[in-house]
Amino acid sequence: MTDFSPPYGEIEDISPHIRRITANNPAPYTYKGTGTYIIGHGTVAIIDPGPILSSHIDAIKISLNDEKVSHVLVTHNHKDHSPASRIIADHFGCGIYAFDIGDQQFSSELSEEGIDKDFKPDILMKDGDVVKGDNWTIEAVHTPGHLSNHLCFALREEKALFTGDHIMGWSTTIVSPPDGNMQDYMDSLEKLIARDDEIYYPTHGTYIKNPKRFVRNILKHRIVREKTILKAVNGGIDQIPQMISKIYPKLAPNLHIAAERTILAHLIRLINAGEIKCEGEPTVKSNYSIKKPAS
């Protein structure tokens, strides 16, 4: 939705249990900015404190000055989600809760991945773990794909799911190998389809109603994208930069890196499925071809 215009630095009432403060960090990959969600009243949990941005950190501190923060929950450790978590947790005297990042992988192709490599949660959460406060219950839902440590958080009292970057309210999700994994991402989409959540709140963009239909459309889009990639490779387009020109002819130049990474993630999935091959390790610079069936 393109009409999403949140007020920066102000706390918004979203629902009986949910408030939001949006950081003033709009960018090609963050849309209108990082939405930090506050769950509950009196004793609250914070989801995705956001970047190191003094105006946003001060807004969180001032808005919650008279309340107790019991949990800081982080969906994943990209720099627009997690860096402020330590400052906020220390200020309010609580712990940071997130998935284990011990096995996180980093790319030798990228000088800047956008990953917060200094992030260290205090309490590790795994799929199905639950935290509670006054009149609210939040369940961790492990959804790897965008990053291996990505969690969504389900607010049981409202059947609401905070989807981080797994599902966004304005764009498709970037999946960037090696820590981003397209097979994991598509499996995580299937996992959400099987749930009974009634509304999604992404970290970027507005809420999503009819979430099952929305996720099915994302999954369909990813499958169609793979067919387009296969068609391009079968037609002799064997490198990712040329695939971008064919698949995304009108793509803005500042989004080319994201497109390259996501096409690479699709190609890796297709290699593992036995449909594509390349010599050596698959990278953005590799040559790809159709894998012919054995005669």
C-alpha positions in Angstrom: 0.0 0.0 0.0 1.5 3.4 -1.0 -0.7 5.6 1.2 1.1 4.7 4.4 2.3 7.9 6.1 3.2 7.3 9.7 4.0 10.2 12.0 7.7 10.0 12.9 8.6 10.0 16.5 5.1 9.8 17.8 3.4 6.9 19.5 0.3 5.7 17.6 -2.6 3.6 18.9 -3.0 0.7 16.5 -5.3 -1.6 18.4 -6.3 -2.3 22.1 -3.0 -4.0 22.7 -0.7 -2.5 20.1 1.0 0.9 19.6 3.7 1.9 17.2 6.5 4.4 16.9 8.0 4.8 13.4 11.7 5.8 12.9 12.5 8.5 10.5 14.8 6.3 8.3 12.9 6.0 5.0 15.1 4.4 2.3 14.7 2.1 -0.8 14.9 -0.9 1.5 13.0 0.4 4.6 10.0 2.1 2.8 8.7 4.9 5.1 10.9 3.7 8.0 11.2 1.1 10.8 8.0 0.5 12.8 8.7 -0.2 16.4 5.7 -1.9 18.0 4.8 -1.6 21.7 2.7 -4.5 23.1 0.5 -3.9 26.1 0.0 -1.1 28.6 1.7 -0.6 31.9 4.0 -3.6 31.5 5.0 -3.7 27.8 7.1 -5.5 25.3 8.9 -3.7 22.5 9.4 -5.4 19.0 12.3 -4.2 16.8 13.7 -1.1 18.5 15.2 -0.1 15.2 18.4 1.7 14.1 20.8 3.9 16.1 18.8 7.0 15.4 18.8 9.4 18.4 15.4 10.9 17.5 13.8 7.4 17.5 15.5 6.2 20.6 14.5 9.3 22.5 10.9 8.9 21.2 10.8 5.4 22.6 12.2 6.4 26.0 9.9 9.5 26.3 6.8 7.7 25.2 7.3 4.8 27.6 8.7 6.8 30.5 5.9 5.9 32.9 5.7 2.3 31.9 7.7 -0.9 32.6 9.4 -2.5 29.6 9.7 -6.2 30.4 11.0 -7.6 27.0 12.8 -6.3 24.0 12.0 -8.7 21.1 14.0 -8.6 17.9 12.8 -10.3 14.6 16.3 -10.4 13.1 19.6 -8.6 13.2 19.5 -6.3 10.2 20.7 -2.7 10.9 17.3 -1.2 10.6 15.8 -3.6 13.3 18.3 -4.5 16.0 21.0 -1.9 16.8 19.0 0.2 19.2 17.9 -2.9 21.2 20.9 -2.8 23.6 20.4 0.9 24.4 16.7 0.4 25.0 17.1 -2.7 27.0 19.8 -1.1 29.2 17.7 2.0 29.7 14.6 0.1 30.8 16.5 -2.7 32.7 15.2 -5.7 30.7 16.6 -8.4 28.4 16.8 -8.8 24.6 15.0 -11.8 23.2 15.9 -13.2 19.8 16.8 -16.3 17.9 20.3 -17.7 18.1 22.7 -16.1 15.6 25.6 -18.4 16.3 25.6 -20.1 12.9 24.9 -16.9 10.9 26.7 -16.9 7.5 28.3 -13.8 5.8 29.0 -13.2 2.1 32.5 -12.6 0.7 30.8 -10.9 -2.2 29.3 -8.0 -0.2 31.4 -5.4 1.6 28.2 -4.2 3.4 25.4 -6.7 4.0 23.3 -4.6 6.3 23.7 -7.2 9.1 24.2 -6.0 12.7 27.2 -8.2 13.5 27.5 -6.8 17.0 24.0 -8.0 18.0 23.9 -10.3 21.0 20.6 -11.4 22.5 20.4 -12.0 26.2 17.7 -14.7 26.0 17.6 -17.1 23.0 14.1 -17.9 21.7 13.2 -20.8 19.5 10.0 -21.7 17.6 7.0 -21.9 19.9 8.6 -20.2 22.9 6.2 -17.9 24.8 6.6 -14.7 26.8 3.9 -13.0 28.8 3.0 -9.7 30.3 -0.1 -8.1 31.8 -3.0 -9.2 29.5 -0.7 -10.2 26.6 0.9 -13.4 25.4 3.5 -13.5 22.6 4.7 -16.6 20.8 7.9 -16.9 18.7 7.4 -18.2 15.2 10.7 -19.1 13.5 10.6 -18.1 9.9 14.0 -18.4 8.3 14.6 -17.3 4.8 15.2 -13.5 4.8 17.8 -14.4 7.4 18.4 -17.7 9.2 17.5 -16.2 12.6 14.3 -14.4 11.5 11.4 -14.7 14.0 7.8 -13.5 13.7 5.9 -12.8 16.9 2.3 -13.8 17.4 0.1 -11.8 19.8 -2.4 -14.4 20.8 -5.0 -12.0 22.3 -5.6 -10.4 18.9 -4.5 -13.3 16.5 -2.0 -10.8 15.2 1.4 -11.6 13.8 4.4 -9.2 13.7 6.1 -10.3 10.6 9.3 -8.3 10.6 10.8 -8.5 7.1 9.4 -12.0 6.3 6.2 -10.4 5.0 6.2 -6.7 4.2 3.4 -4.3 3.6 4.8 -2.6 0.6 7.2 -4.9 -1.3 8.5 -8.4 -1.7 11.2 -9.6 0.7 14.9 -9.7 -0.2 16.5 -13.1 0.2 20.3 -12.7 0.1 22.6 -15.8 0.3 24.4 -17.2 2.1 22.4 -16.5 5.2 19.2 -15.8 3.2 17.8 -19.0 1.8 15.0 -19.2 -0.8 14.0 -22.8 0.1 13.8 -21.8 3.8 11.8 -18.7 2.8 9.3 -20.6 0.8 8.9 -23.2 3.5 8.3 -20.4 6.0 5.6 -19.0 3.8 3.9 -22.4 3.8 4.2 -22.4 7.6 2.3 -19.1 7.9 -0.4 -20.3 5.6 -1.1 -23.2 8.0 -1.5 -20.8 10.9 -4.8 -19.0 12.0 -3.5 -15.4 12.3 -6.1 -12.8 11.3 -3.9 -9.8 10.7 -0.2 -9.1 10.0 1.9 -6.1 11.2 5.1 -5.8 9.2 8.0 -3.8 10.5 7.9 -1.8 7.2 4.5 -0.6 5.8 0.9 -0.9 7.0 -1.1 -3.9 8.3 -2.2 -6.8 6.1 -5.7 -8.2 6.4 -6.6 -11.5 4.8 -3.1 -12.8 5.5 -3.5 -16.3 4.1 -4.5 -14.9 0.7 -1.6 -12.4 0.8 1.0 -15.1 1.6 -0.4 -17.5 -1.1 0.1 -14.7 -3.6 3.7 -14.2 -2.4 4.3 -17.9 -2.8 2.8 -17.9 -6.3 4.9 -14.9 -7.2 8.1 -16.7 -6.2 7.1 -19.8 -8.2 6.4 -17.6 -11.3 9.7 -15.8 -10.8 11.6 -19.2 -10.9 9.8 -20.1 -14.1 10.9 -16.8 -15.6 14.5 -17.5 -14.5 14.4 -21.0 -16.0 13.1 -19.6 -19.2 15.9 -17.0 -19.3 18.6 -19.5 -18.7 17.1 -21.9 -21.3 17.2 -19.0 -23.7 20.9 -18.6 -23.3 21.0 -15.8 -20.6 23.6 -17.4 -18.3 24.6 -14.5 -15.9 22.6 -12.7 -13.3 23.2 -9.1 -14.5 21.7 -10.0 -17.9 18.8 -11.8 -16.2 18.0 -8.6 -14.4 17.7 -6.7 -17.7 15.4 -9.4 -18.9 13.3 -10.0 -15.8 13.2 -6.5 -14.3 13.5 -4.2 -17.4 12.3 -1.1 -15.5 14.0 -1.7 -12.2 15.6 1.4 -10.6 19.4 1.1 -10.5 19.5 1.5 -6.7 17.5 -1.8 -6.4 19.8 -3.9 -8.7 21.8 -5.4 -5.8 18.7 -6.6 -4.1 17.5 -8.2 -7.3 20.8 -9.8 -7.9 20.8 -11.4 -4.5 17.3 -12.7 -4.7 17.9 -14.1 -8.2 21.0 -15.8 -6.8 18.8 -17.3 -4.0 16.4 -18.7 -6.6 19.2 -20.1 -8.7 20.7 -21.9 -5.6 17.3 -23.4 -4.9 17.0 -24.5 -8.6 20.5 -26.0 -8.5 19.5 -28.0 -5.4 16.4 -29.1 -7.2 18.5 -30.5 -10.1 17.1 -28.0 -12.7 20.1 -25.6 -13.0 23.8 -26.1 -12.9 26.9 -23.9 -12.7 30.6 -24.5 -12.4 31.9 -24.1 -8.9 30.1 -22.2 -6.1 27.1 -20.2 -7.3 27.7 -16.5 -7.1 26.4 -13.4 -8.8 29.3 -13.7 -11.3 28.8 -17.4 -12.1 27.6 -18.8 -15.4 24.4 -20.8 -15.3 22.9 -23.4 -17.6 20.0 -25.8 -17.7 20.9 -29.2 -16.3 20.1 -31.8 -18.9 18.5 -35.1 -17.7 20.9 -38.1 -17.8 20.4 -40.2 -21.0 
